[in-house]
């Protein structure tokens, strides 16, 4: 019984993934958080394998410590996913951006708006 192993390299030939992402910040006591929502994936299964929060000072520095509800996301076309990142409230004063990197996805940064 000779089963052929799947060859996933052909998936690398797909065009860049089309993704919509939005991010909103909020504060609760001494804690700040940003809620990131992903959706409208138009290609085959997609993966975000790096999600980072950055403070908005003159230099974009990674927010540490930061606690992610998830940081490696795999979605099917049309699926939506929400991720929450928690950190010190002090980070919010200069703004927060979320960096996204993934398979068949050009790295990008999403600036977080303020949740009302």
Steps between C-alpha positions, in 0.01 A plus 500: 500500500694799375329823604646811348590778743338832414725759345412834658768693310247576225308712751794743498404590143172654612485877483518720805219454750243777523422573863311770683610574854384758750633576847345693791658595833330527838607550863378322811662600830879477456465275198488599136388271224460491127238287326594388148240359258604319180271410216432490122768247414464431129748221436537150637575434866714781640729526800612799701816384666610822663283757673686771693388813686713812455495825698453817297795713611765634263637149457262209472599285796342167579264513797632275779361340697195432284259210537326369187178300502647329191805576288496237227178507304381273222179595318295366213366736231225723639575419866549775759716491810539738794819523703550704817842629607538624860781723629572795731255790466798740471564369148173653379614863536709486180272266308532135408552322169474131420753335270377207291708242315378183340513250220419662162449830679720806458606617851289795611424724794149594614466813714253451784216746541342580836201294613208714611 
